[in-house]
Amino acid sequence: MYSFLQVVWIVVSILMIFLVLLHSPKGDGLGGLGGQGFTATKSAEKTLNQITWLLLIAFLGIAIVLSAGWIKPNPPALPAPPPAASSAPTIPSALTTPEN
């Protein structure tokens, strides 16, 4: 589930970047805060704004879920145990005493 959410999060972020780049430049700057920026928009632009807001909400929601730890990441696969050695211990040749 964690990996799936990461993939969805990446796809949503790419779509959101693409949609933000599709927006028409308004050129309002800070003048839009005075009420001049709230003029009626065309239906295509309104739909584009709504989709962008939905993607933003999805992006932030998934980011919160992933970072809060509510869903744990998949545990890494455990490495395979080493092959079983022979039961008799081996003594290195440097430690053995020569026989006379």
Biopython code that builds the backbone (N, CA, C, O; Angstrom):
import numpy as np
from Bio.PDB.StructureBuilder import StructureBuilder

atoms = [
    (1, "MET", "N", (0.825, -1.193, 0.000)),
    (1, "MET", "CA", (0.000, 0.000, 0.000)),
    (1, "MET", "C", (0.868, 1.255, 0.000)),
    (1, "MET", "O", (0.553, 2.239, -0.670)),
    (2, "TYR", "N", (1.963, 1.211, 0.758)),
    (2, "TYR", "CA", (2.862, 2.367, 0.852)),
    (2, "TYR", "C", (3.470, 2.687, -0.514)),
    (2, "TYR", "O", (3.522, 3.848, -0.920)),
    (3, "SER", "N", (3.923, 1.660, -1.212)),
    (3, "SER", "CA", (4.525, 1.872, -2.535)),
    (3, "SER", "C", (3.489, 2.404, -3.517)),
    (3, "SER", "O", (3.788, 3.275, -4.333)),
    (4, "PHE", "N", (2.277, 1.878, -3.437)),
    (4, "PHE", "CA", (1.207, 2.349, -4.316)),
    (4, "PHE", "C", (0.927, 3.833, -4.082)),
    (4, "PHE", "O", (0.763, 4.592, -5.037)),
    (5, "LEU", "N", (0.870, 4.250, -2.816)),
    (5, "LEU", "CA", (0.637, 5.664, -2.507)),
    (5, "LEU", "C", (1.784, 6.546, -2.999)),
    (5, "LEU", "O", (1.561, 7.675, -3.436)),
    (6, "GLN", "N", (2.995, 6.036, -2.928)),
    (6, "GLN", "CA", (4.127, 6.807, -3.439)),
    (6, "GLN", "C", (4.012, 7.025, -4.941)),
    (6, "GLN", "O", (4.289, 8.117, -5.437)),
    (7, "VAL", "N", (3.603, 5.984, -5.666)),
    (7, "VAL", "CA", (3.441, 6.107, -7.119)),
    (7, "VAL", "C", (2.317, 7.087, -7.439)),
    (7, "VAL", "O", (2.469, 7.933, -8.321)),
    (8, "VAL", "N", (1.192, 6.984, -6.735)),
    (8, "VAL", "CA", (0.076, 7.909, -6.962)),
    (8, "VAL", "C", (0.500, 9.335, -6.646)),
    (8, "VAL", "O", (0.128, 10.265, -7.362)),
    (9, "TRP", "N", (1.275, 9.518, -5.579)),
    (9, "TRP", "CA", (1.752, 10.843, -5.184)),
    (9, "TRP", "C", (2.628, 11.465, -6.273)),
    (9, "TRP", "O", (2.511, 12.654, -6.569)),
    (10, "ILE", "N", (3.499, 10.659, -6.862)),
    (10, "ILE", "CA", (4.365, 11.150, -7.931)),
    (10, "ILE", "C", (3.549, 11.505, -9.172)),
    (10, "ILE", "O", (3.795, 12.535, -9.798)),
    (11, "VAL", "N", (2.589, 10.670, -9.529)),
    (11, "VAL", "CA", (1.749, 10.941, -10.707)),
    (11, "VAL", "C", (0.930, 12.213, -10.493)),
    (11, "VAL", "O", (0.817, 13.041, -11.398)),
    (12, "VAL", "N", (0.360, 12.369, -9.299)),
    (12, "VAL", "CA", (-0.427, 13.570, -8.988)),
    (12, "VAL", "C", (0.449, 14.811, -9.064)),
    (12, "VAL", "O", (0.013, 15.851, -9.557)),
    (13, "SER", "N", (1.679, 14.708, -8.578)),
    (13, "SER", "CA", (2.564, 15.879, -8.614)),
    (13, "SER", "C", (2.920, 16.261, -10.036)),
    (13, "SER", "O", (2.979, 17.448, -10.356)),
    (14, "ILE", "N", (3.161, 15.279, -10.900)),
    (14, "ILE", "CA", (3.475, 15.575, -12.299)),
    (14, "ILE", "C", (2.270, 16.194, -12.995)),
    (14, "ILE", "O", (2.415, 17.153, -13.753)),
    (15, "LEU", "N", (1.083, 15.652, -12.743)),
    (15, "LEU", "CA", (-0.135, 16.221, -13.339)),
    (15, "LEU", "C", (-0.377, 17.648, -12.848)),
    (15, "LEU", "O", (-0.794, 18.514, -13.618)),
    (16, "MET", "N", (-0.116, 17.883, -11.582)),
    (16, "MET", "CA", (-0.329, 19.211, -11.036)),
    (16, "MET", "C", (0.638, 20.219, -11.660)),
    (16, "MET", "O", (0.242, 21.344, -11.966)),
    (17, "ILE", "N", (1.882, 19.835, -11.848)),
    (17, "ILE", "CA", (2.845, 20.722, -12.502)),
    (17, "ILE", "C", (2.381, 21.036, -13.922)),
    (17, "ILE", "O", (2.434, 22.185, -14.362)),
    (18, "PHE", "N", (1.931, 20.018, -14.623)),
    (18, "PHE", "CA", (1.453, 20.210, -15.997)),
    (18, "PHE", "C", (0.247, 21.150, -16.035)),
    (18, "PHE", "O", (0.179, 22.029, -16.894)),
    (19, "LEU", "N", (-0.702, 20.975, -15.117)),
    (19, "LEU", "CA", (-1.888, 21.828, -15.113)),
    (19, "LEU", "C", (-1.561, 23.269, -14.723)),
    (19, "LEU", "O", (-2.149, 24.205, -15.266)),
    (20, "VAL", "N", (-0.637, 23.452, -13.797)),
    (20, "VAL", "CA", (-0.259, 24.814, -13.417)),
    (20, "VAL", "C", (0.384, 25.529, -14.604)),
    (20, "VAL", "O", (0.176, 26.725, -14.804)),
    (21, "LEU", "N", (1.162, 24.791, -15.386)),
    (21, "LEU", "CA", (1.767, 25.398, -16.570)),
    (21, "LEU", "C", (0.742, 25.721, -17.654)),
    (21, "LEU", "O", (0.987, 26.585, -18.495)),
    (22, "LEU", "N", (-0.406, 25.033, -17.644)),
    (22, "LEU", "CA", (-1.461, 25.314, -18.622)),
    (22, "LEU", "C", (-2.267, 26.565, -18.299)),
    (22, "LEU", "O", (-2.928, 27.114, -19.181)),
    (23, "HIS", "N", (-2.225, 27.017, -17.073)),
    (23, "HIS", "CA", (-2.993, 28.200, -16.693)),
    (23, "HIS", "C", (-2.543, 29.410, -17.497)),
    (23, "HIS", "O", (-1.358, 29.579, -17.783)),
    (24, "SER", "N", (-3.511, 30.251, -17.856)),
    (24, "SER", "CA", (-3.168, 31.465, -18.585)),
    (24, "SER", "C", (-2.618, 32.505, -17.608)),
    (24, "SER", "O", (-3.114, 32.628, -16.488)),
    (25, "PRO", "N", (-1.610, 33.243, -18.022)),
    (25, "PRO", "CA", (-1.066, 34.259, -17.117)),
    (25, "PRO", "C", (-2.067, 35.395, -16.941)),
    (25, "PRO", "O", (-2.630, 35.897, -17.914)),
    (26, "LYS", "N", (-2.276, 35.782, -15.727)),
    (26, "LYS", "CA", (-3.256, 36.835, -15.458)),
    (26, "LYS", "C", (-2.578, 38.201, -15.408)),
    (26, "LYS", "O", (-3.190, 39.204, -15.772)),
    (27, "GLY", "N", (-1.344, 38.252, -14.969)),
    (27, "GLY", "CA", (-0.635, 39.515, -14.907)),
    (27, "GLY", "C", (-1.148, 40.447, -13.832)),
    (27, "GLY", "O", (-0.888, 41.649, -13.882)),
    (28, "ASP", "N", (-1.874, 39.916, -12.858)),
    (28, "ASP", "CA", (-2.435, 40.766, -11.814)),
    (28, "ASP", "C", (-1.386, 41.167, -10.789)),
    (28, "ASP", "O", (-1.393, 42.291, -10.288)),
    (29, "GLY", "N", (-0.496, 40.252, -10.486)),
    (29, "GLY", "CA", (0.461, 40.528, -9.424)),
    (29, "GLY", "C", (-0.254, 40.682, -8.099)),
    (29, "GLY", "O", (-1.188, 39.934, -7.808)),
    (30, "LEU", "N", (0.168, 41.632, -7.300)),
    (30, "LEU", "CA", (-0.474, 41.869, -6.012)),
    (30, "LEU", "C", (-1.784, 42.641, -6.163)),
    (30, "LEU", "O", (-2.541, 42.768, -5.201)),
    (31, "GLY", "N", (-2.053, 43.152, -7.351)),
    (31, "GLY", "CA", (-3.318, 43.851, -7.575)),
    (31, "GLY", "C", (-4.515, 42.928, -7.501)),
    (31, "GLY", "O", (-5.640, 43.387, -7.306)),
    (32, "GLY", "N", (-4.287, 41.617, -7.655)),
    (32, "GLY", "CA", (-5.376, 40.651, -7.553)),
    (32, "GLY", "C", (-5.924, 40.535, -6.150)),
    (32, "GLY", "O", (-7.038, 40.048, -5.960)),
    (33, "LEU", "N", (-5.164, 40.972, -5.169)),
    (33, "LEU", "CA", (-5.644, 40.894, -3.797)),
    (33, "LEU", "C", (-6.693, 41.958, -3.501)),
    (33, "LEU", "O", (-7.466, 41.816, -2.553)),
    (34, "GLY", "N", (-6.730, 43.009, -4.291)),
    (34, "GLY", "CA", (-7.668, 44.101, -4.049)),
    (34, "GLY", "C", (-9.053, 43.839, -4.596)),
    (34, "GLY", "O", (-9.914, 44.715, -4.512)),
    (35, "GLY", "N", (-9.297, 42.679, -5.146)),
    (35, "GLY", "CA", (-10.619, 42.368, -5.662)),
    (35, "GLY", "C", (-10.687, 42.414, -7.172)),
    (35, "GLY", "O", (-11.705, 42.038, -7.754)),
    (36, "GLN", "N", (-9.635, 42.863, -7.814)),
    (36, "GLN", "CA", (-9.648, 42.931, -9.270)),
    (36, "GLN", "C", (-9.474, 41.547, -9.894)),
    (36, "GLN", "O", (-9.864, 41.333, -11.042)),
    (37, "GLY", "N", (-8.903, 40.623, -9.162)),
    (37, "GLY", "CA", (-8.636, 39.295, -9.691)),
    (37, "GLY", "C", (-9.811, 38.357, -9.614)),
    (37, "GLY", "O", (-9.685, 37.201, -10.019)),
    (38, "PHE", "N", (-10.950, 38.796, -9.112)),
    (38, "PHE", "CA", (-12.098, 37.925, -8.934)),
    (38, "PHE", "C", (-13.137, 38.122, -10.023)),
    (38, "PHE", "O", (-14.336, 38.050, -9.755)),
    (39, "THR", "N", (-12.700, 38.367, -11.230)),
    (39, "THR", "CA", (-13.627, 38.502, -12.341)),
    (39, "THR", "C", (-14.074, 37.113, -12.783)),
    (39, "THR", "O", (-13.446, 36.112, -12.436)),
    (40, "ALA", "N", (-15.154, 37.058, -13.543)),
    (40, "ALA", "CA", (-15.682, 35.784, -14.016)),
    (40, "ALA", "C", (-14.700, 35.152, -14.999)),
    (40, "ALA", "O", (-14.141, 35.828, -15.863)),
    (41, "THR", "N", (-14.504, 33.850, -14.852)),
    (41, "THR", "CA", (-13.600, 33.140, -15.743)),
    (41, "THR", "C", (-14.393, 32.323, -16.733)),
    (41, "THR", "O", (-15.571, 32.037, -16.521)),
    (42, "LYS", "N", (-13.743, 31.954, -17.808)),
    (42, "LYS", "CA", (-14.393, 31.106, -18.809)),
    (42, "LYS", "C", (-14.578, 29.710, -18.231)),
    (42, "LYS", "O", (-13.926, 29.352, -17.250)),
    (43, "SER", "N", (-15.452, 28.931, -18.826)),
    (43, "SER", "CA", (-15.755, 27.609, -18.265)),
    (43, "SER", "C", (-14.548, 26.677, -18.342)),
    (43, "SER", "O", (-14.339, 25.876, -17.431)),
    (44, "ALA", "N", (-13.748, 26.762, -19.406)),
    (44, "ALA", "CA", (-12.561, 25.900, -19.502)),
    (44, "ALA", "C", (-11.555, 26.270, -18.423)),
    (44, "ALA", "O", (-10.940, 25.395, -17.813)),
    (45, "GLU", "N", (-11.388, 27.556, -18.190)),
    (45, "GLU", "CA", (-10.451, 27.999, -17.166)),
    (45, "GLU", "C", (-10.969, 27.652, -15.772)),
    (45, "GLU", "O", (-10.194, 27.330, -14.871)),
    (46, "LYS", "N", (-12.280, 27.721, -15.609)),
    (46, "LYS", "CA", (-12.879, 27.366, -14.322)),
    (46, "LYS", "C", (-12.682, 25.874, -14.054)),
    (46, "LYS", "O", (-12.352, 25.486, -12.933)),
    (47, "THR", "N", (-12.880, 25.047, -15.060)),
    (47, "THR", "CA", (-12.673, 23.609, -14.923)),
    (47, "THR", "C", (-11.209, 23.303, -14.632)),
    (47, "THR", "O", (-10.903, 22.440, -13.810)),
    (48, "LEU", "N", (-10.312, 24.003, -15.301)),
    (48, "LEU", "CA", (-8.882, 23.824, -15.059)),
    (48, "LEU", "C", (-8.517, 24.188, -13.621)),
    (48, "LEU", "O", (-7.716, 23.506, -12.982)),
    (49, "ASN", "N", (-9.107, 25.257, -13.126)),
    (49, "ASN", "CA", (-8.877, 25.649, -11.729)),
    (49, "ASN", "C", (-9.388, 24.593, -10.749)),
    (49, "ASN", "O", (-8.722, 24.286, -9.760)),
    (50, "GLN", "N", (-10.565, 24.042, -11.023)),
    (50, "GLN", "CA", (-11.141, 23.035, -10.131)),
    (50, "GLN", "C", (-10.294, 21.766, -10.102)),
    (50, "GLN", "O", (-10.063, 21.191, -9.038)),
    (51, "ILE", "N", (-9.832, 21.332, -11.277)),
    (51, "ILE", "CA", (-9.000, 20.133, -11.339)),
    (51, "ILE", "C", (-7.678, 20.371, -10.605)),
    (51, "ILE", "O", (-7.175, 19.490, -9.909)),
    (52, "THR", "N", (-7.126, 21.573, -10.771)),
    (52, "THR", "CA", (-5.877, 21.900, -10.089)),
    (52, "THR", "C", (-6.063, 21.875, -8.577)),
    (52, "THR", "O", (-5.206, 21.365, -7.856)),
    (53, "TRP", "N", (-7.168, 22.417, -8.095)),
    (53, "TRP", "CA", (-7.431, 22.411, -6.661)),
    (53, "TRP", "C", (-7.623, 20.993, -6.142)),
    (53, "TRP", "O", (-7.140, 20.663, -5.059)),
    (54, "LEU", "N", (-8.325, 20.143, -6.904)),
    (54, "LEU", "CA", (-8.514, 18.755, -6.489)),
    (54, "LEU", "C", (-7.180, 18.013, -6.422)),
    (54, "LEU", "O", (-6.935, 17.249, -5.489)),
    (55, "LEU", "N", (-6.320, 18.242, -7.417)),
    (55, "LEU", "CA", (-5.012, 17.598, -7.402)),
    (55, "LEU", "C", (-4.162, 18.114, -6.245)),
    (55, "LEU", "O", (-3.398, 17.357, -5.645)),
    (56, "LEU", "N", (-4.294, 19.399, -5.933)),
    (56, "LEU", "CA", (-3.556, 19.957, -4.802)),
    (56, "LEU", "C", (-3.995, 19.305, -3.491)),
    (56, "LEU", "O", (-3.165, 18.958, -2.652)),
    (57, "ILE", "N", (-5.297, 19.145, -3.328)),
    (57, "ILE", "CA", (-5.819, 18.507, -2.114)),
    (57, "ILE", "C", (-5.348, 17.056, -2.030)),
    (57, "ILE", "O", (-4.967, 16.587, -0.958)),
    (58, "ALA", "N", (-5.375, 16.341, -3.166)),
    (58, "ALA", "CA", (-4.902, 14.952, -3.180)),
    (58, "ALA", "C", (-3.408, 14.887, -2.868)),
    (58, "ALA", "O", (-2.969, 14.023, -2.108)),
    (59, "PHE", "N", (-2.630, 15.790, -3.449)),
    (59, "PHE", "CA", (-1.187, 15.816, -3.223)),
    (59, "PHE", "C", (-0.872, 16.047, -1.750)),
    (59, "PHE", "O", (-0.064, 15.329, -1.162)),
    (60, "LEU", "N", (-1.509, 17.045, -1.160)),
    (60, "LEU", "CA", (-1.247, 17.348, 0.249)),
    (60, "LEU", "C", (-1.753, 16.238, 1.174)),
    (60, "LEU", "O", (-1.107, 15.916, 2.171)),
    (61, "GLY", "N", (-2.903, 15.658, 0.842)),
    (61, "GLY", "CA", (-3.442, 14.569, 1.663)),
    (61, "GLY", "C", (-2.532, 13.347, 1.656)),
    (61, "GLY", "O", (-2.267, 12.760, 2.705)),
    (62, "ILE", "N", (-2.052, 12.963, 0.471)),
    (62, "ILE", "CA", (-1.160, 11.812, 0.383)),
    (62, "ILE", "C", (0.164, 12.119, 1.078)),
    (62, "ILE", "O", (0.741, 11.245, 1.725)),
    (63, "ALA", "N", (0.652, 13.365, 0.947)),
    (63, "ALA", "CA", (1.898, 13.744, 1.609)),
    (63, "ALA", "C", (1.761, 13.631, 3.126)),
    (63, "ALA", "O", (2.688, 13.187, 3.803)),
    (64, "ILE", "N", (0.622, 14.027, 3.652)),
    (64, "ILE", "CA", (0.394, 13.928, 5.098)),
    (64, "ILE", "C", (0.335, 12.470, 5.532)),
    (64, "ILE", "O", (0.923, 12.101, 6.549)),
    (65, "VAL", "N", (-0.370, 11.638, 4.769)),
    (65, "VAL", "CA", (-0.495, 10.220, 5.120)),
    (65, "VAL", "C", (0.874, 9.536, 5.076)),
    (65, "VAL", "O", (1.202, 8.747, 5.963)),
    (66, "LEU", "N", (1.674, 9.835, 4.047)),
    (66, "LEU", "CA", (2.980, 9.196, 3.924)),
    (66, "LEU", "C", (3.952, 9.662, 5.003)),
    (66, "LEU", "O", (4.748, 8.873, 5.511)),
    (67, "SER", "N", (3.887, 10.940, 5.348)),
    (67, "SER", "CA", (4.855, 11.456, 6.312)),
    (67, "SER", "C", (4.434, 11.214, 7.759)),
    (67, "SER", "O", (5.290, 11.204, 8.643)),
    (68, "ALA", "N", (3.160, 11.022, 8.023)),
    (68, "ALA", "CA", (2.694, 10.830, 9.396)),
    (68, "ALA", "C", (2.981, 9.429, 9.918)),
    (68, "ALA", "O", (2.950, 9.201, 11.127)),
    (69, "GLY", "N", (3.259, 8.500, 9.030)),
    (69, "GLY", "CA", (3.555, 7.139, 9.461)),
    (69, "GLY", "C", (2.321, 6.299, 9.727)),
    (69, "GLY", "O", (2.409, 5.264, 10.386)),
    (70, "TRP", "N", (1.184, 6.724, 9.228)),
    (70, "TRP", "CA", (-0.046, 5.951, 9.423)),
    (70, "TRP", "C", (0.001, 4.653, 8.643)),
    (70, "TRP", "O", (-0.605, 3.656, 9.038)),
    (71, "ILE", "N", (0.724, 4.669, 7.537)),
    (71, "ILE", "CA", (0.926, 3.467, 6.736)),
    (71, "ILE", "C", (2.414, 3.179, 6.763)),
    (71, "ILE", "O", (3.221, 4.015, 6.357)),
    (72, "LYS", "N", (2.772, 2.018, 7.232)),
    (72, "LYS", "CA", (4.178, 1.666, 7.361)),
    (72, "LYS", "C", (4.736, 1.227, 6.011)),
    (72, "LYS", "O", (4.041, 0.570, 5.236)),
    (73, "PRO", "N", (5.998, 1.589, 5.724)),
    (73, "PRO", "CA", (6.616, 1.127, 4.484)),
    (73, "PRO", "C", (6.785, -0.383, 4.501)),
    (73, "PRO", "O", (6.834, -1.010, 5.559)),
    (74, "ASN", "N", (6.873, -0.941, 3.330)),
    (74, "ASN", "CA", (7.064, -2.380, 3.226)),
    (74, "ASN", "C", (8.430, -2.738, 3.811)),
    (74, "ASN", "O", (9.426, -2.090, 3.488)),
    (75, "PRO", "N", (8.492, -3.764, 4.667)),
    (75, "PRO", "CA", (9.791, -4.127, 5.244)),
    (75, "PRO", "C", (10.700, -4.698, 4.160)),
    (75, "PRO", "O", (10.225, -5.359, 3.237)),
    (76, "PRO", "N", (11.994, -4.448, 4.265)),
    (76, "PRO", "CA", (12.891, -5.007, 3.254)),
    (76, "PRO", "C", (12.940, -6.524, 3.371)),
    (76, "PRO", "O", (12.752, -7.088, 4.449)),
    (77, "ALA", "N", (13.191, -7.160, 2.257)),
    (77, "ALA", "CA", (13.272, -8.613, 2.250)),
    (77, "ALA", "C", (14.495, -9.054, 3.042)),
    (77, "ALA", "O", (15.571, -8.471, 2.916)),
    (78, "LEU", "N", (14.324, -10.062, 3.841)),
    (78, "LEU", "CA", (15.434, -10.567, 4.632)),
    (78, "LEU", "C", (16.399, -11.317, 3.726)),
    (78, "LEU", "O", (15.965, -12.043, 2.832)),
    (79, "PRO", "N", (17.701, -11.153, 3.941)),
    (79, "PRO", "CA", (18.648, -11.886, 3.092)),
    (79, "PRO", "C", (18.585, -13.377, 3.397)),
    (79, "PRO", "O", (18.226, -13.789, 4.500)),
    (80, "ALA", "N", (18.936, -14.162, 2.412)),
    (80, "ALA", "CA", (18.914, -15.614, 2.584)),
    (80, "ALA", "C", (20.009, -16.008, 3.561)),
    (80, "ALA", "O", (21.093, -15.425, 3.542)),
    (81, "PRO", "N", (19.746, -16.984, 4.411)),
    (81, "PRO", "CA", (20.782, -17.415, 5.354)),
    (81, "PRO", "C", (21.947, -18.054, 4.596)),
    (81, "PRO", "O", (21.750, -18.637, 3.530)),
    (82, "PRO", "N", (23.147, -17.945, 5.141)),
    (82, "PRO", "CA", (24.293, -18.554, 4.453)),
    (82, "PRO", "C", (24.147, -20.067, 4.432)),
    (82, "PRO", "O", (23.471, -20.640, 5.287)),
    (83, "PRO", "N", (24.771, -20.713, 3.467)),
    (83, "PRO", "CA", (24.652, -22.182, 3.403)),
    (83, "PRO", "C", (25.267, -22.813, 4.644)),
    (83, "PRO", "O", (26.231, -22.298, 5.211)),
    (84, "ALA", "N", (24.705, -23.914, 5.043)),
    (84, "ALA", "CA", (25.169, -24.603, 6.255)),
    (84, "ALA", "C", (26.574, -25.136, 6.034)),
    (84, "ALA", "O", (26.858, -25.767, 5.016)),
    (85, "ALA", "N", (27.446, -24.876, 6.993)),
    (85, "ALA", "CA", (28.817, -25.369, 6.916)),
    (85, "ALA", "C", (28.881, -26.775, 7.493)),
    (85, "ALA", "O", (27.930, -27.246, 8.117)),
    (86, "SER", "N", (29.997, -27.433, 7.281)),
    (86, "SER", "CA", (30.148, -28.778, 7.835)),
    (86, "SER", "C", (30.173, -28.684, 9.355)),
    (86, "SER", "O", (30.515, -27.641, 9.913)),
    (87, "SER", "N", (29.815, -29.757, 10.013)),
    (87, "SER", "CA", (29.706, -29.721, 11.462)),
    (87, "SER", "C", (31.068, -29.706, 12.163)),
    (87, "SER", "O", (31.159, -29.256, 13.305)),
    (88, "ALA", "N", (32.131, -30.189, 11.502)),
    (88, "ALA", "CA", (33.453, -30.210, 12.132)),
    (88, "ALA", "C", (34.123, -28.853, 11.945)),
    (88, "ALA", "O", (34.176, -28.340, 10.828)),
    (89, "PRO", "N", (34.636, -28.266, 13.026)),
    (89, "PRO", "CA", (35.306, -26.983, 12.868)),
    (89, "PRO", "C", (36.641, -27.163, 12.161)),
    (89, "PRO", "O", (37.308, -28.188, 12.302)),
    (90, "THR", "N", (37.010, -26.153, 11.406)),
    (90, "THR", "CA", (38.277, -26.213, 10.689)),
    (90, "THR", "C", (39.306, -25.402, 11.439)),
    (90, "THR", "O", (38.988, -24.352, 11.997)),
    (91, "ILE", "N", (40.532, -25.877, 11.456)),
    (91, "ILE", "CA", (41.619, -25.192, 12.139)),
    (91, "ILE", "C", (42.557, -24.671, 11.059)),
    (91, "ILE", "O", (42.984, -25.436, 10.195)),
    (92, "PRO", "N", (42.882, -23.390, 11.092)),
    (92, "PRO", "CA", (43.804, -22.871, 10.081)),
    (92, "PRO", "C", (45.159, -23.558, 10.197)),
    (92, "PRO", "O", (45.574, -23.951, 11.288)),
    (93, "SER", "N", (45.835, -23.698, 9.080)),
    (93, "SER", "CA", (47.102, -24.430, 9.048)),
    (93, "SER", "C", (48.199, -23.700, 9.821)),
    (93, "SER", "O", (49.134, -24.352, 10.285)),
    (94, "ALA", "N", (48.130, -22.409, 9.977)),
    (94, "ALA", "CA", (49.156, -21.678, 10.706)),
    (94, "ALA", "C", (49.126, -21.998, 12.195)),
    (94, "ALA", "O", (50.135, -21.817, 12.876)),
    (95, "LEU", "N", (48.027, -22.456, 12.703)),
    (95, "LEU", "CA", (47.901, -22.753, 14.125)),
    (95, "LEU", "C", (48.228, -24.194, 14.478)),
    (95, "LEU", "O", (48.384, -24.529, 15.652)),
    (96, "THR", "N", (48.330, -25.030, 13.485)),
    (96, "THR", "CA", (48.624, -26.436, 13.772)),
    (96, "THR", "C", (50.118, -26.616, 14.037)),
    (96, "THR", "O", (50.948, -25.885, 13.496)),
    (97, "THR", "N", (50.436, -27.567, 14.848)),
    (97, "THR", "CA", (51.853, -27.847, 15.144)),
    (97, "THR", "C", (52.352, -28.940, 14.224)),
    (97, "THR", "O", (51.650, -29.918, 13.967)),
    (98, "PRO", "N", (53.553, -28.774, 13.735)),
    (98, "PRO", "CA", (54.068, -29.827, 12.845)),
    (98, "PRO", "C", (54.390, -31.101, 13.641)),
    (98, "PRO", "O", (54.857, -31.042, 14.778)),
    (99, "GLU", "N", (54.137, -32.205, 13.034)),
    (99, "GLU", "CA", (54.401, -33.482, 13.686)),
    (99, "GLU", "C", (55.821, -33.919, 13.367)),
    (99, "GLU", "O", (56.240, -33.841, 12.212)),
    (100, "ASN", "N", (56.574, -34.379, 14.368)),
    (100, "ASN", "CA", (57.955, -34.807, 14.170)),
    (100, "ASN", "C", (58.038, -36.278, 13.974)),
    (100, "ASN", "O", (59.130, -36.817, 13.792)),
]
sb = StructureBuilder()
sb.init_structure("model")
sb.init_model(0)
sb.init_chain("A")
sb.init_seg("    ")
for serial, (resi, resn, name, xyz) in enumerate(atoms, 1):
    if name == "N":
        sb.init_residue(resn, " ", resi, " ")
    sb.init_atom(name, np.array(xyz, "f"), 0.0, 1.0, " ", f" {name:<3s}", serial, name[0])
structure = sb.get_structure()
